[in-house]
Amino acid sequence: MSAPLVAPQRPGAELWRRLRTGEMSALPITAALVLIWIVFQSLNGSFLSSDNLVNLTQQSAATGVIALGVVLTLHLGQIDLSVGAVSGLAAAIVAVGAVRIGWPLALAVAAALAAGVLIGLLYGAVHTRLGVPSFVFTLAGLLVVGGLQLRVLGSTGSVNLPFQSWLVRFCQTSFLPPLLSWLVVAAVVALYAGSRLQDRARRHRAELSAPSLASVLARVAVLAAVLATAVAYLGTNRGVGAVFALFVALVALTDLALRRTRWGRFVRAVGGDAEAARRAGVPVRRVLVTVFAACSTLAALGGVLAVGRLAAANQASGAVDVTLTAVAAAVIGGTSMYGGRGSAWSALLGILIIQSISTGLTLLNLDQSVRYAVTGIVLAIAVVIDALQRRAREQ
């Protein structure tokens, strides 16, 4: 008996399938970021100057850290609408504790982070014990935490941090030495290459389909080229900011936790199907509580970085647009709103896109309304693409 005939696959069909189902979500997002940069550079020749890109990365860090927490909750198919308010409360605690009360700055920062942890634990308990939808109790939390922020700030409503404090210097004027920047690039490329090669070997041992060695090496080469180019170009100005390096390090560690730890596998399982995960023995309640706690802690850390960046905390710290920007960055960066899919790197790509739009429109002397409109359109496109990819996966 002759073997059944198999229709030859058209060139590029597999690539198109992976794009349609979201398996290569980073590729179109990166292409969109490059396109945005080309458009703004053509409209204003200083957009891609090293000085502007250094400022862009510095301004992305605080909100990017908050967006990283949103990425975690979206992995579960949940949402935290109070991340902006939590960041504002953390900023108020740092400023009031260090300036008005006279705490050591490190103690004020620790108190702000502890507040974020407690808020996240409370959210997790409300959701797991009472079954209240996250949209509802985090919306209530936005109002309650916002009220606490105003209470902490007091009647003056604004507190300034000394410019000579280590937090302000870290967030404003600290940059990595050139040698350290190159060592970080080498370490990131080595860790990425080792992780991908290990994943490939594991899939071979399990007799599953695995990417070719050539494709893995090509990805490593692309990453190395991108990082080296970025470090070299930023190095022609002030270099890589310490606060942005901290943000990228948090993204890398979160990505490692999601892909290489049991907790990360549990998060993806719960986001994919909570009931199936529960029947498989996954501690669903514990996973939910830890993710909400991590999200609020990252939001508080974002507030700490924001107060250091601005050297002040006031009633506008952590305003509603901070929450909207963080959620938009997570979704635009490629994290699915349906849960179970996405990457920690979504926070980095998403916030770079949003900050690029904001910076580009500022250079063109366009007002805030245009920035909101353009960001909203980009977010709507990202949500539509996410829905189409979900439908393609189901088919």
Secondary structure, DSSP 8 states (H G I E B T S, - for coil): ----------TTHHHHHHHHTTTTTHHHHHHHHHHHHHHHHHH-TTTTSHHHHHHHHHHHHHHHHHHHHHHHHHHTT---TTHHHHHHHHHHHHHIIIIII---HHHHHHHHHHHHHHHHHHHHHHHHHH---HHHHHHHHHHHHHHHHHHHH-SS-EEE--TTSHHHHHHHT-B--HHHHHHHHHHHHHHHHHHHHHHHHHHHHTT-----HHHHHHHHHHHHHHHHHHHHHHTTTT-SBHHHHHHHHHHHHHHHHHHHSHHHHHHHHHHH-HHHHHHTT--HHHHHHHHHHHHHHHHHHHHHHHHHHHTEEETTTT-HHHHHHHHHHHHHTT--TTSS---THHHHHHHHHHHHHHHHHHHTT--HHHHHHHHHHHHHHHHHHHHHHHHHHH-
